[in-house]
Every structure is written in structure tokens, then in C-alpha cells.
Amino acid sequence: MLGDRYKNLHLIQQLDPVHDHCQIYHLINGYEFSWDMTRSLEVALMRTYCIPSISKLLNQTGEFIHRPQKRYDDTSIIVVEIAKWGYDSDRGKQAWERMNAIHRRFRIDNADFLYVLSTFIYEPIRWNARFGWRLMCEQEKLAAFYFWREVGKRMEIQDIPESFAEFERYNLDYEKQNFHYSDTNRRVGEATRDLFLSWYPWWMRSLLTPIIYALLDDTILDAFGFPHSSPLLRSLVANILKLRARFLRLLPPRTQPNFYIDSPIRTYPNGYEIEKLGPAESK
């Protein structure tokens, strides 16, 4: 029974991360680490809001302030459509073409594009190292790099590093140079935090706020102007997630995919059309 738990890992280890990265990334997202990928990509997006040039643009659109759930769902749907079906599938192509159409409305620096792309690779890997029910193997890490590198090319992002290690260095160096507090960071960060809290009953929200802070490192908290969590609470939250991971090791492998778009979506309970995702065109 326990051997079955690792059947997808055994399959992945026989695949080539260069040529088979779409298949590997599909398995990571839909079968092996579904919940973890969603949570880690939420943290990844929070990290991008620590860059004042990014948060300023996001704040100007008004989407985070007036329609935070729609903004969250639209972003999640586009990312997951690409991850589930592959970037060259009909639906995957529709998704990144829609993403490109949205981005063309704004002036976005290539360096910011590169940084956001990098977070989609490295933040899930870092989350997995802390809280995964098993560690990602080398094929999975490299597959994430090659997958998002190909998506980046289709987004016409320039100067994408050629290697996993080089892109990770870019990610870390960019944060060191560009993470600092701004008022727009705080506004976007607060809107995102309040969105997460809105998913729970009102009486739980004051209890959950410090837990959200405990999942964010001090560089994020400083860039948002949020209070630091106590070491005790950080340790408690981390240990709960590690206990969850130990429990998951005892379960049989998932036999049906569990992508974000496979469940009812708050903004689109009756379904969505990819070409209508994103903010409305200004008139």
C-alpha cells in the first residue's frame, strides 16, 4: 500500500524534465501536491506585491480594492488552465493569450515580468522543502523551471536565464534589490490578506490574521508594513503543517486530479469563459 503512495514519483523519475515537463508539472499540480501548490502560489503572488513598481500598477487598476475575489480567481484560472492542459493545448493557448492581452494594456518592465515568472518556479519548491508530504525530486524541480520558461517565451518575456540555478540567483538578487516598503505594497497586501480572511466566518478572522503573518517571512512583512509574528506562533503553524504532511504520507495516492478549476469557483459558480477573464476593457 505504501509503495503505491509513491507510484507517481516513480513515474516522474523515469521522465525527462526537458521533454516531458508538461506531463510532470500536470502530475505535480493535479495529483501530488494540489493543496500545497495553491498555497505556495498564493505566497508567490504575495511576494510579487512587495515590489513597489508592481504594487503601484496593481493598485492603479483598482481590481484588488473593488474586486479582490475576481482578481484572485481570474489569475488562478489562467495559471491552472495552463498547468492542467499544457501551454500548447487549445485551452492552455487560450489562457496565455488572454494573459498577454491583459498585460498589453499596461507598461510592465521586463525585469518585473522575469521576477514574477521566477516566483512561480521557486516558491512552490521552497514551500515543499518545508511542508511537503515528500520532497520534490530533481525531475520535478527542473520540470517547473522548463515549464515556466516556455510559458515565459510565449509571454514574450526577454532574457529568461538558461539554467535553473541562474534563474534562482536572479530571483534572490531581485528581491534583495527591490523589496522595500511602499504605501501601495501595503494597500495591495491588506486587500489580499482580507480576501483570504473573507473565506472564513467573521468570528475566526481575528484569530487567523496572525496565522497568515506567521506563514510570511520577515522581508514580506516589512515590505507590507505588517507586524512580525512571534517565534512561538511561527513554530506552531509550521509544526501543524508538518503534521499534516506526515498524515498525508499514510494515504493512498490520488486517483482523480484535483486542480483549482475542478471545483466550483466563487466568482464563476456557473462556469467561465477564458476570453472574458481579467479586468473589463476601459472605455
MIDOSE-1310 file (N, C-alpha, C; in nm, 2 decimals, decimal comma, always signed):
residues 283
mlgd	+0,08/-0,12/+0,00/+0,00/+0,00/+0,00/+0,09/+0,13/+0,00; +0,19/+0,13/+0,09/+0,28/+0,24/+0,10/+0,35/+0,26/-0,03; +0,39/+0,15/-0,10/+0,46/+0,16/-0,23/+0,38/+0,23/-0,33; +0,24/+0,20/-0,33/+0,15/+0,27/-0,42/+0,15/+0,42/-0,40
rykn	+0,18/+0,46/-0,28/+0,18/+0,61/-0,25/+0,28/+0,68/-0,33; +0,38/+0,61/-0,37/+0,49/+0,68/-0,45/+0,49/+0,64/-0,60; +0,38/+0,59/-0,64/+0,38/+0,54/-0,78/+0,40/+0,66/-0,88; +0,34/+0,78/-0,85/+0,36/+0,89/-0,94/+0,51/+0,94/-0,94
lhli	+0,57/+0,93/-0,82/+0,71/+0,97/-0,81/+0,79/+0,87/-0,90; +0,77/+0,74/-0,89/+0,84/+0,65/-0,97/+0,82/+0,68/-1,12; +0,70/+0,72/-1,16/+0,68/+0,75/-1,30/+0,76/+0,88/-1,34; +0,75/+0,98/-1,25/+0,81/+1,11/-1,28/+0,96/+1,09/-1,29
qqld	+1,02/+1,00/-1,21/+1,17/+0,98/-1,21/+1,21/+0,91/-1,34; +1,12/+0,86/-1,42/+1,15/+0,80/-1,54/+1,13/+0,89/-1,66; +1,08/+1,01/-1,63/+1,05/+1,11/-1,74/+1,17/+1,21/-1,75; +1,18/+1,27/-1,87/+1,28/+1,37/-1,89/+1,22/+1,51/-1,86
pvhd	+1,28/+1,59/-1,77/+1,22/+1,72/-1,74/+1,23/+1,82/-1,85; +1,32/+1,79/-1,95/+1,33/+1,88/-2,06/+1,21/+1,86/-2,16; +1,20/+1,73/-2,20/+1,09/+1,70/-2,30/+0,96/+1,66/-2,24; +0,95/+1,62/-2,11/+0,83/+1,58/-2,05/+0,78/+1,67/-1,94
hcqi	+0,83/+1,80/-1,94/+0,79/+1,89/-1,83/+0,64/+1,92/-1,82; +0,57/+1,92/-1,93/+0,43/+1,94/-1,92/+0,36/+1,83/-1,84; +0,40/+1,70/-1,87/+0,34/+1,59/-1,80/+0,38/+1,59/-1,65; +0,50/+1,62/-1,63/+0,55/+1,62/-1,49/+0,47/+1,73/-1,41
yhli	+0,46/+1,85/-1,47/+0,40/+1,96/-1,40/+0,25/+1,93/-1,38; +0,19/+1,87/-1,47/+0,05/+1,82/-1,46/+0,03/+1,73/-1,33; +0,12/+1,64/-1,32/+0,12/+1,55/-1,20/+0,15/+1,62/-1,07; +0,24/+1,71/-1,07/+0,27/+1,79/-0,95/+0,15/+1,86/-0,90
ngye	+0,08/+1,93/-1,00/-0,03/+2,02/-0,96/-0,16/+1,94/-0,93; -0,19/+1,84/-1,01/-0,32/+1,78/-1,01/-0,32/+1,66/-0,91; -0,21/+1,60/-0,89/-0,21/+1,47/-0,81/-0,12/+1,47/-0,69; +0,00/+1,52/-0,70/+0,10/+1,50/-0,59/+0,09/+1,61/-0,48
fswd	+0,07/+1,74/-0,52/+0,08/+1,85/-0,43/-0,03/+1,95/-0,45; -0,15/+1,91/-0,48/-0,26/+2,00/-0,52/-0,27/+2,12/-0,42; -0,30/+2,09/-0,30/-0,33/+2,19/-0,20/-0,20/+2,28/-0,18; -0,09/+2,21/-0,17/+0,04/+2,28/-0,15/+0,07/+2,38/-0,26
mtrs	+0,05/+2,34/-0,38/+0,08/+2,43/-0,50/-0,01/+2,55/-0,49; -0,14/+2,53/-0,46/-0,23/+2,65/-0,44/-0,18/+2,75/-0,34; -0,14/+2,69/-0,22/-0,10/+2,78/-0,11/+0,03/+2,84/-0,14; +0,13/+2,77/-0,20/+0,26/+2,82/-0,23/+0,25/+2,93/-0,34
leva	+0,16/+2,91/-0,43/+0,15/+3,02/-0,53/+0,08/+3,14/-0,48; +0,00/+3,12/-0,38/-0,06/+3,24/-0,31/+0,06/+3,32/-0,24; +0,15/+3,25/-0,18/+0,26/+3,31/-0,12/+0,35/+3,38/-0,23; +0,37/+3,31/-0,34/+0,44/+3,36/-0,45/+0,39/+3,50/-0,50
lmrt	+0,25/+3,50/-0,51/+0,19/+3,63/-0,55/+0,21/+3,74/-0,45; +0,20/+3,70/-0,32/+0,22/+3,80/-0,21/+0,36/+3,85/-0,22; +0,46/+3,77/-0,26/+0,60/+3,82/-0,27/+0,60/+3,92/-0,38; +0,53/+3,90/-0,49/+0,54/+4,00/-0,60/+0,48/+4,13/-0,56
ycip	+0,39/+4,14/-0,47/+0,33/+4,26/-0,42/+0,43/+4,34/-0,34; +0,54/+4,29/-0,30/+0,65/+4,36/-0,22/+0,74/+4,44/-0,31; +0,71/+4,44/-0,44/+0,79/+4,52/-0,54/+0,71/+4,65/-0,57; +0,75/+4,76/-0,52/+0,67/+4,88/-0,54/+0,62/+4,91/-0,68
sisk	+0,71/+4,88/-0,78/+0,66/+4,91/-0,92/+0,55/+4,82/-0,96; +0,54/+4,70/-0,90/+0,43/+4,60/-0,93/+0,31/+4,64/-0,85; +0,33/+4,67/-0,72/+0,21/+4,70/-0,64/+0,15/+4,83/-0,69; +0,23/+4,93/-0,73/+0,17/+5,06/-0,78/+0,08/+5,03/-0,90
llnq	+0,12/+4,95/-0,99/+0,04/+4,92/-1,11/-0,09/+4,84/-1,07; -0,08/+4,74/-0,98/-0,19/+4,67/-0,93/-0,29/+4,76/-0,86; -0,24/+4,85/-0,78/-0,32/+4,94/-0,71/-0,40/+5,04/-0,80; -0,33/+5,08/-0,91/-0,40/+5,17/-1,01/-0,51/+5,10/-1,08
tgef	-0,51/+4,97/-1,10/-0,62/+4,91/-1,17/-0,75/+4,91/-1,09; -0,73/+4,91/-0,95/-0,85/+4,91/-0,86/-0,91/+4,77/-0,84; -0,85/+4,67/-0,91/-0,91/+4,53/-0,90/-0,89/+4,48/-0,76; -0,78/+4,50/-0,70/-0,76/+4,45/-0,57/-0,85/+4,51/-0,46
ihrp	-0,88/+4,64/-0,48/-0,96/+4,71/-0,38/-1,11/+4,67/-0,40; -1,16/+4,67/-0,53/-1,30/+4,66/-0,56/-1,35/+4,52/-0,59; -1,26/+4,44/-0,65/-1,30/+4,30/-0,69/-1,19/+4,20/-0,66; -1,15/+4,19/-0,53/-1,03/+4,11/-0,50/-1,06/+3,96/-0,53
qkry	-1,18/+3,91/-0,50/-1,21/+3,77/-0,53/-1,20/+3,74/-0,68; -1,25/+3,83/-0,76/-1,25/+3,81/-0,91/-1,10/+3,81/-0,96; -1,03/+3,91/-0,90/-0,89/+3,92/-0,94/-0,81/+3,79/-0,91; -0,84/+3,74/-0,79/-0,77/+3,61/-0,74/-0,82/+3,50/-0,83
ddts	-0,95/+3,49/-0,86/-1,00/+3,37/-0,94/-0,95/+3,38/-1,08; -0,95/+3,50/-1,14/-0,90/+3,52/-1,28/-0,76/+3,47/-1,29; -0,67/+3,52/-1,20/-0,53/+3,48/-1,20/-0,51/+3,33/-1,19; -0,59/+3,27/-1,09/-0,58/+3,13/-1,06/-0,62/+3,05/-1,18
iivv	-0,73/+3,09/-1,24/-0,79/+3,01/-1,36/-0,69/+3,01/-1,47; -0,63/+3,12/-1,50/-0,53/+3,13/-1,61/-0,41/+3,04/-1,59; -0,36/+3,05/-1,47/-0,24/+2,97/-1,43/-0,27/+2,82/-1,43; -0,39/+2,78/-1,38/-0,42/+2,64/-1,37/-0,47/+2,59/-1,50
eiak	-0,53/+2,66/-1,59/-0,56/+2,62/-1,72/-0,43/+2,58/-1,80; -0,33/+2,66/-1,78/-0,20/+2,63/-1,85/-0,14/+2,50/-1,78; -0,14/+2,50/-1,65/-0,08/+2,38/-1,58/-0,15/+2,25/-1,61; -0,29/+2,26/-1,62/-0,36/+2,13/-1,63/-0,35/+2,08/-1,78
wgyd	-0,37/+2,17/-1,87/-0,38/+2,12/-2,01/-0,25/+2,13/-2,09; -0,15/+2,21/-2,04/-0,03/+2,23/-2,11/-0,04/+2,36/-2,19; +0,08/+2,43/-2,21/+0,07/+2,56/-2,27/+0,05/+2,56/-2,42; +0,06/+2,44/-2,49/+0,03/+2,43/-2,63/-0,10/+2,36/-2,66
sdrg	-0,17/+2,33/-2,56/-0,31/+2,28/-2,58/-0,40/+2,39/-2,62; -0,52/+2,36/-2,67/-0,61/+2,47/-2,71/-0,65/+2,56/-2,59; -0,68/+2,50/-2,48/-0,72/+2,58/-2,36/-0,60/+2,65/-2,30; -0,48/+2,58/-2,30/-0,36/+2,64/-2,25/-0,32/+2,76/-2,33
kqaw	-0,33/+2,75/-2,46/-0,30/+2,86/-2,55/-0,40/+2,98/-2,53; -0,53/+2,94/-2,52/-0,63/+3,05/-2,49/-0,59/+3,13/-2,36; -0,54/+3,05/-2,26/-0,52/+3,11/-2,13/-0,40/+3,21/-2,14; -0,29/+3,16/-2,20/-0,17/+3,26/-2,20/-0,19/+3,37/-2,31
ermn	-0,27/+3,35/-2,41/-0,31/+3,46/-2,50/-0,39/+3,56/-2,43; -0,49/+3,51/-2,34/-0,57/+3,61/-2,27/-0,48/+3,68/-2,17; -0,39/+3,61/-2,10/-0,30/+3,68/-2,01/-0,22/+3,79/-2,08; -0,17/+3,76/-2,20/-0,09/+3,85/-2,28/-0,18/+3,97/-2,32
aihr	-0,30/+3,95/-2,35/-0,39/+4,06/-2,39/-0,41/+4,15/-2,27; -0,43/+4,10/-2,15/-0,44/+4,18/-2,03/-0,32/+4,26/-2,01; -0,20/+4,20/-2,01/-0,08/+4,27/-1,98/-0,05/+4,38/-2,08; -0,09/+4,36/-2,21/-0,06/+4,46/-2,31/-0,12/+4,60/-2,28
rfri	-0,22/+4,60/-2,19/-0,28/+4,73/-2,16/-0,19/+4,82/-2,07; -0,09/+4,76/-2,01/-0,01/+4,83/-1,91/+0,14/+4,83/-1,95; +0,21/+4,93/-1,90/+0,35/+4,93/-1,92/+0,42/+4,85/-1,81; +0,47/+4,74/-1,84/+0,53/+4,65/-1,73/+0,68/+4,62/-1,77
dnad	+0,77/+4,65/-1,68/+0,91/+4,63/-1,70/+0,94/+4,49/-1,72; +1,03/+4,46/-1,81/+1,07/+4,32/-1,84/+1,13/+4,25/-1,71; +1,20/+4,33/-1,63/+1,26/+4,28/-1,51/+1,15/+4,23/-1,41; +1,05/+4,31/-1,40/+0,93/+4,27/-1,32/+0,87/+4,14/-1,37
flyv	+0,85/+4,13/-1,50/+0,79/+4,01/-1,56/+0,88/+3,89/-1,52; +1,01/+3,91/-1,53/+1,10/+3,80/-1,50/+1,09/+3,75/-1,36; +1,08/+3,85/-1,27/+1,07/+3,82/-1,13/+0,95/+3,74/-1,10; +0,83/+3,79/-1,15/+0,71/+3,72/-1,12/+0,71/+3,58/-1,18
lstf	+0,77/+3,56/-1,29/+0,78/+3,43/-1,35/+0,86/+3,34/-1,26; +0,97/+3,39/-1,21/+1,06/+3,31/-1,12/+0,99/+3,27/-0,99; +0,90/+3,35/-0,94/+0,83/+3,31/-0,81/+0,75/+3,19/-0,84; +0,69/+3,17/-0,96/+0,61/+3,06/-0,98/+0,69/+2,93/-0,99
iyep	+0,82/+2,94/-1,01/+0,91/+2,82/-1,00/+0,96/+2,79/-0,86; +1,01/+2,89/-0,80/+1,09/+2,87/-0,68/+1,01/+2,87/-0,55; +0,90/+2,94/-0,54/+0,82/+2,95/-0,42/+0,76/+2,81/-0,39; +0,70/+2,74/-0,49/+0,65/+2,61/-0,46/+0,75/+2,51/-0,41
irwn	+0,87/+2,52/-0,47/+0,98/+2,43/-0,43/+1,02/+2,46/-0,29; +1,03/+2,59/-0,25/+1,06/+2,62/-0,11/+0,95/+2,58/-0,01; +0,83/+2,60/-0,05/+0,72/+2,55/+0,04/+0,73/+2,40/+0,05; +0,75/+2,33/-0,06/+0,76/+2,18/-0,05/+0,88/+2,14/+0,04
arfg	+0,99/+2,21/+0,04/+1,10/+2,17/+0,13/+1,06/+2,18/+0,27; +0,97/+2,27/+0,31/+0,93/+2,29/+0,45/+0,81/+2,20/+0,48; +0,71/+2,19/+0,39/+0,58/+2,14/+0,43/+0,53/+2,02/+0,34; +0,61/+1,98/+0,24/+0,56/+1,88/+0,15/+0,55/+1,74/+0,22
wrlm	+0,46/+1,66/+0,18/+0,45/+1,52/+0,24/+0,56/+1,43/+0,19; +0,63/+1,47/+0,08/+0,76/+1,42/+0,04/+0,83/+1,53/-0,03; +0,96/+1,52/-0,04/+1,04/+1,62/-0,11/+1,02/+1,61/-0,26; +1,02/+1,72/-0,33/+1,02/+1,71/-0,48/+1,15/+1,65/-0,52
ceqe	+1,15/+1,57/-0,62/+1,27/+1,51/-0,68/+1,33/+1,61/-0,78; +1,45/+1,58/-0,83/+1,52/+1,67/-0,92/+1,44/+1,69/-1,05; +1,37/+1,59/-1,10/+1,30/+1,60/-1,22/+1,18/+1,70/-1,20; +1,12/+1,70/-1,09/+1,00/+1,79/-1,06/+1,05/+1,93/-1,06
klaa	+1,16/+1,96/-0,99/+1,21/+2,09/-0,98/+1,25/+2,15/-1,12; +1,32/+2,06/-1,19/+1,37/+2,11/-1,33/+1,25/+2,12/-1,42; +1,15/+2,03/-1,40/+1,03/+2,04/-1,49/+0,96/+2,18/-1,47; +0,95/+2,22/-1,34/+0,89/+2,35/-1,31/+0,96/+2,46/-1,38
fyfw	+1,09/+2,46/-1,38/+1,18/+2,56/-1,45/+1,15/+2,56/-1,60; +1,16/+2,44/-1,66/+1,14/+2,43/-1,81/+0,99/+2,47/-1,85; +0,90/+2,43/-1,76/+0,76/+2,46/-1,79/+0,74/+2,61/-1,80; +0,78/+2,68/-1,69/+0,75/+2,83/-1,68/+0,85/+2,90/-1,78
revg	+0,96/+2,85/-1,81/+1,05/+2,91/-1,91/+0,98/+2,92/-2,04; +0,91/+2,81/-2,08/+0,84/+2,80/-2,21/+0,72/+2,90/-2,20; +0,65/+2,90/-2,09/+0,54/+3,00/-2,08/+0,59/+3,14/-2,09; +0,70/+3,17/-2,03/+0,76/+3,30/-2,04/+0,80/+3,34/-2,18
krme	+0,84/+3,24/-2,26/+0,87/+3,27/-2,40/+0,75/+3,31/-2,47; +0,64/+3,24/-2,44/+0,51/+3,27/-2,51/+0,45/+3,40/-2,46; +0,50/+3,45/-2,35/+0,46/+3,58/-2,30/+0,55/+3,69/-2,35; +0,65/+3,65/-2,43/+0,75/+3,74/-2,49/+0,83/+3,81/-2,39
iqdi	+0,86/+3,74/-2,28/+0,95/+3,79/-2,17/+1,09/+3,77/-2,23; +1,17/+3,87/-2,21/+1,31/+3,87/-2,27/+1,41/+3,83/-2,16; +1,52/+3,77/-2,20/+1,64/+3,74/-2,12/+1,61/+3,64/-2,01; +1,52/+3,54/-2,03/+1,50/+3,44/-1,93/+1,63/+3,36/-1,92
pesf	+1,68/+3,34/-1,79/+1,80/+3,27/-1,77/+1,79/+3,13/-1,83; +1,91/+3,07/-1,87/+1,91/+2,95/-1,94/+1,91/+2,83/-1,84; +1,94/+2,85/-1,71/+1,95/+2,74/-1,62/+1,87/+2,76/-1,50; +1,84/+2,65/-1,43/+1,76/+2,66/-1,30/+1,84/+2,74/-1,20
aefe	+1,97/+2,72/-1,18/+2,04/+2,79/-1,08/+2,06/+2,93/-1,11; +2,08/+2,97/-1,24/+2,09/+3,11/-1,28/+1,96/+3,19/-1,25; +1,85/+3,12/-1,28/+1,72/+3,19/-1,26/+1,69/+3,21/-1,11; +1,73/+3,11/-1,03/+1,71/+3,12/-0,89/+1,80/+3,24/-0,83
rynl	+1,92/+3,25/-0,89/+2,01/+3,36/-0,84/+1,94/+3,50/-0,88; +1,88/+3,50/-1,00/+1,81/+3,62/-1,04/+1,69/+3,65/-0,94; +1,62/+3,55/-0,90/+1,51/+3,56/-0,81/+1,55/+3,62/-0,67; +1,66/+3,57/-0,62/+1,71/+3,61/-0,49/+1,77/+3,75/-0,50
dyek	+1,85/+3,78/-0,60/+1,91/+3,91/-0,62/+1,81/+4,02/-0,64; +1,70/+3,99/-0,71/+1,60/+4,09/-0,74/+1,52/+4,12/-0,61; +1,50/+4,03/-0,53/+1,43/+4,06/-0,40/+1,52/+4,14/-0,31; +1,65/+4,11/-0,31/+1,74/+4,19/-0,22/+1,74/+4,34/-0,27
qnfh	+1,74/+4,36/-0,40/+1,75/+4,49/-0,45/+1,62/+4,57/-0,45; +1,50/+4,50/-0,46/+1,38/+4,57/-0,48/+1,27/+4,55/-0,37; +1,29/+4,47/-0,28/+1,19/+4,46/-0,17/+1,21/+4,57/-0,07; +1,11/+4,66/-0,07/+1,11/+4,76/+0,04/+0,97/+4,81/+0,05
ysdt	+0,94/+4,88/+0,16/+0,80/+4,92/+0,19/+0,76/+5,03/+0,10; +0,63/+5,03/+0,06/+0,56/+5,14/+0,00/+0,42/+5,13/+0,04; +0,35/+5,25/+0,03/+0,21/+5,25/+0,06/+0,12/+5,16/-0,03; +0,16/+5,15/-0,16/+0,09/+5,07/-0,25/+0,11/+4,92/-0,21
nrrv	+0,23/+4,88/-0,17/+0,25/+4,75/-0,12/+0,15/+4,72/-0,01; +0,14/+4,81/+0,08/+0,05/+4,79/+0,20/-0,09/+4,77/+0,16; -0,14/+4,86/+0,07/-0,28/+4,85/+0,02/-0,31/+4,72/-0,05; -0,22/+4,68/-0,14/-0,25/+4,56/-0,21/-0,23/+4,44/-0,11
geat	-0,13/+4,44/-0,02/-0,12/+4,34/+0,08/-0,24/+4,32/+0,17; -0,29/+4,44/+0,22/-0,41/+4,43/+0,30/-0,53/+4,38/+0,23; -0,54/+4,42/+0,10/-0,66/+4,37/+0,03/-0,65/+4,22/+0,01; -0,53/+4,17/-0,02/-0,51/+4,02/-0,03/-0,53/+3,95/+0,10
rdlf	-0,47/+4,00/+0,20/-0,50/+3,94/+0,34/-0,64/+3,93/+0,37; -0,72/+4,04/+0,35/-0,86/+4,05/+0,38/-0,94/+3,95/+0,29; -0,89/+3,93/+0,17/-0,96/+3,84/+0,08/-0,95/+3,70/+0,14; -0,83/+3,66/+0,18/-0,81/+3,53/+0,24/-0,90/+3,51/+0,37
lswy	-0,90/+3,62/+0,45/-0,99/+3,61/+0,57/-1,13/+3,60/+0,54; -1,18/+3,65/+0,42/-1,32/+3,65/+0,39/-1,37/+3,51/+0,36; -1,28/+3,42/+0,34/-1,32/+3,28/+0,31/-1,37/+3,21/+0,44; -1,36/+3,27/+0,55/-1,39/+3,21/+0,68/-1,49/+3,29/+0,76
pwwm	-1,56/+3,23/+0,85/-1,66/+3,30/+0,93/-1,60/+3,42/+1,00; -1,68/+3,53/+1,02/-1,63/+3,65/+1,07/-1,56/+3,64/+1,21; -1,61/+3,54/+1,29/-1,55/+3,53/+1,42/-1,42/+3,46/+1,43; -1,38/+3,40/+1,31/-1,24/+3,34/+1,31/-1,14/+3,43/+1,26
rsll	-1,18/+3,55/+1,20/-1,08/+3,63/+1,12/-0,97/+3,69/+1,21; -1,01/+3,73/+1,33/-0,91/+3,79/+1,42/-0,81/+3,69/+1,46; -0,85/+3,56/+1,47/-0,76/+3,45/+1,51/-0,67/+3,41/+1,39; -0,72/+3,42/+1,27/-0,65/+3,38/+1,16/-0,55/+3,48/+1,10
tpii	-0,57/+3,61/+1,13/-0,48/+3,71/+1,09/-0,33/+3,69/+1,13; -0,30/+3,66/+1,26/-0,16/+3,63/+1,29/-0,11/+3,50/+1,23; -0,20/+3,41/+1,20/-0,15/+3,29/+1,13/-0,11/+3,32/+0,99; -0,18/+3,40/+0,92/-0,13/+3,45/+0,79/+0,00/+3,51/+0,80
yall	+0,02/+3,60/+0,89/+0,15/+3,66/+0,91/+0,26/+3,56/+0,94; +0,22/+3,45/+1,01/+0,32/+3,35/+1,05/+0,37/+3,27/+0,93; +0,29/+3,27/+0,82/+0,33/+3,20/+0,70/+0,42/+3,28/+0,61; +0,43/+3,41/+0,64/+0,51/+3,51/+0,56/+0,64/+3,54/+0,63
ddti	+0,75/+3,55/+0,55/+0,88/+3,58/+0,62/+0,89/+3,73/+0,64; +0,99/+3,76/+0,72/+1,00/+3,90/+0,77/+1,02/+4,00/+0,65; +1,08/+3,96/+0,54/+1,10/+4,05/+0,43/+0,97/+4,09/+0,37; +0,87/+4,00/+0,36/+0,74/+4,03/+0,31/+0,67/+4,12/+0,41
ldaf	+0,67/+4,08/+0,54/+0,60/+4,16/+0,64/+0,65/+4,30/+0,65; +0,78/+4,32/+0,63/+0,84/+4,45/+0,63/+0,80/+4,53/+0,51; +0,79/+4,47/+0,39/+0,76/+4,54/+0,27/+0,61/+4,58/+0,27; +0,53/+4,51/+0,35/+0,38/+4,54/+0,36/+0,36/+4,63/+0,48
gfph	+0,46/+4,64/+0,57/+0,43/+4,71/+0,70/+0,35/+4,64/+0,79; +0,35/+4,50/+0,78/+0,27/+4,42/+0,87/+0,35/+4,38/+1,00; +0,29/+4,35/+1,11/+0,37/+4,31/+1,23/+0,43/+4,18/+1,21; +0,54/+4,16/+1,28/+0,61/+4,03/+1,28/+0,54/+3,93/+1,37
sspl	+0,54/+3,81/+1,33/+0,48/+3,70/+1,42/+0,58/+3,66/+1,52; +0,53/+3,61/+1,63/+0,61/+3,56/+1,74/+0,68/+3,43/+1,69; +0,80/+3,40/+1,74/+0,86/+3,28/+1,71/+0,78/+3,16/+1,75; +0,71/+3,17/+1,86/+0,63/+3,06/+1,91/+0,51/+3,03/+1,81
lrsl	+0,45/+3,13/+1,76/+0,34/+3,11/+1,66/+0,39/+3,06/+1,53; +0,50/+3,11/+1,49/+0,56/+3,06/+1,36/+0,59/+2,91/+1,38; +0,65/+2,87/+1,49/+0,68/+2,73/+1,51/+0,56/+2,64/+1,52; +0,45/+2,69/+1,58/+0,33/+2,62/+1,60/+0,26/+2,60/+1,46
vani	+0,26/+2,70/+1,38/+0,20/+2,69/+1,24/+0,28/+2,59/+1,16; +0,41/+2,61/+1,16/+0,50/+2,52/+1,09/+0,48/+2,37/+1,13; +0,47/+2,35/+1,26/+0,46/+2,21/+1,31/+0,32/+2,15/+1,27; +0,22/+2,23/+1,27/+0,09/+2,18/+1,22/+0,09/+2,14/+1,08
lklr	+0,16/+2,22/+0,99/+0,17/+2,18/+0,85/+0,26/+2,06/+0,83; +0,36/+2,04/+0,92/+0,44/+1,92/+0,91/+0,37/+1,80/+0,96; +0,28/+1,81/+1,06/+0,20/+1,70/+1,10/+0,10/+1,66/+0,99; +0,05/+1,76/+0,92/-0,04/+1,73/+0,80/+0,04/+1,65/+0,70
arfl	+0,16/+1,69/+0,67/+0,25/+1,62/+0,58/+0,27/+1,47/+0,62; +0,29/+1,45/+0,74/+0,31/+1,31/+0,79/+0,19/+1,23/+0,78; +0,07/+1,29/+0,80/-0,06/+1,22/+0,78/-0,08/+1,18/+0,63; -0,05/+1,28/+0,54/-0,07/+1,26/+0,40/+0,02/+1,14/+0,35
rllp	+0,13/+1,11/+0,41/+0,22/+1,00/+0,37/+0,15/+0,87/+0,38; +0,05/+0,86/+0,47/-0,02/+0,74/+0,50/-0,14/+0,71/+0,41; -0,18/+0,81/+0,33/-0,29/+0,80/+0,25/-0,26/+0,74/+0,11; -0,35/+0,67/+0,05/-0,32/+0,62/-0,09/-0,31/+0,73/-0,19
prtq	-0,24/+0,71/-0,30/-0,23/+0,81/-0,40/-0,36/+0,86/-0,46; -0,36/+0,98/-0,50/-0,48/+1,04/-0,56/-0,51/+0,97/-0,69; -0,63/+0,93/-0,72/-0,66/+0,87/-0,85/-0,73/+0,96/-0,94; -0,79/+1,07/-0,89/-0,85/+1,17/-0,98/-0,78/+1,30/-0,96
pnfy	-0,77/+1,38/-1,06/-0,70/+1,51/-1,05/-0,78/+1,61/-0,96; -0,70/+1,70/-0,90/-0,76/+1,80/-0,81/-0,70/+1,93/-0,84; -0,74/+1,99/-0,95/-0,69/+2,12/-0,99/-0,79/+2,22/-0,93; -0,75/+2,35/-0,92/-0,83/+2,46/-0,87/-0,96/+2,47/-0,95
idsp	-0,95/+2,45/-1,08/-1,07/+2,47/-1,17/-1,16/+2,35/-1,17; -1,13/+2,24/-1,10/-1,21/+2,13/-1,10/-1,32/+2,14/-0,99; -1,32/+2,24/-0,91/-1,42/+2,26/-0,81/-1,49/+2,39/-0,84; -1,61/+2,41/-0,78/-1,68/+2,54/-0,81/-1,60/+2,66/-0,77
irty	-1,60/+2,76/-0,85/-1,52/+2,88/-0,83/-1,61/+2,99/-0,78; -1,57/+3,06/-0,68/-1,65/+3,16/-0,61/-1,71/+3,27/-0,71; -1,62/+3,32/-0,79/-1,67/+3,43/-0,88/-1,75/+3,37/-1,00; -1,73/+3,24/-1,03/-1,79/+3,19/-1,15/-1,86/+3,05/-1,11
pngy	-1,96/+3,06/-1,03/-2,03/+2,93/-0,99/-2,09/+2,85/-1,11; -2,12/+2,93/-1,21/-2,19/+2,86/-1,33/-2,09/+2,84/-1,45; -1,96/+2,86/-1,42/-1,86/+2,84/-1,52/-1,80/+2,97/-1,57; -1,70/+2,97/-1,65/-1,64/+3,09/-1,71/-1,59/+3,07/-1,85
eiek	-1,56/+3,18/-1,91/-1,51/+3,18/-2,05/-1,37/+3,24/-2,04; -1,27/+3,17/-2,09/-1,13/+3,22/-2,07/-1,12/+3,36/-2,13; -1,18/+3,38/-2,25/-1,16/+3,51/-2,32/-1,22/+3,63/-2,24; -1,30/+3,60/-2,14/-1,37/+3,71/-2,06/-1,30/+3,73/-1,93
lgpa	-1,19/+3,66/-1,90/-1,12/+3,68/-1,77/-1,05/+3,81/-1,77; -1,03/+3,86/-1,65/-0,95/+3,98/-1,63/-1,03/+4,10/-1,62; -0,97/+4,22/-1,60/-1,05/+4,34/-1,58/-1,12/+4,38/-1,71; -1,23/+4,45/-1,70/-1,30/+4,49/-1,82/-1,22/+4,60/-1,90
esk	-1,24/+4,60/-2,03/-1,17/+4,70/-2,11/-1,22/+4,84/-2,07; -1,13/+4,93/-2,05/-1,16/+5,07/-2,02/-1,22/+5,13/-2,14; -1,32/+5,22/-2,12/-1,39/+5,28/-2,24/-1,36/+5,43/-2,24
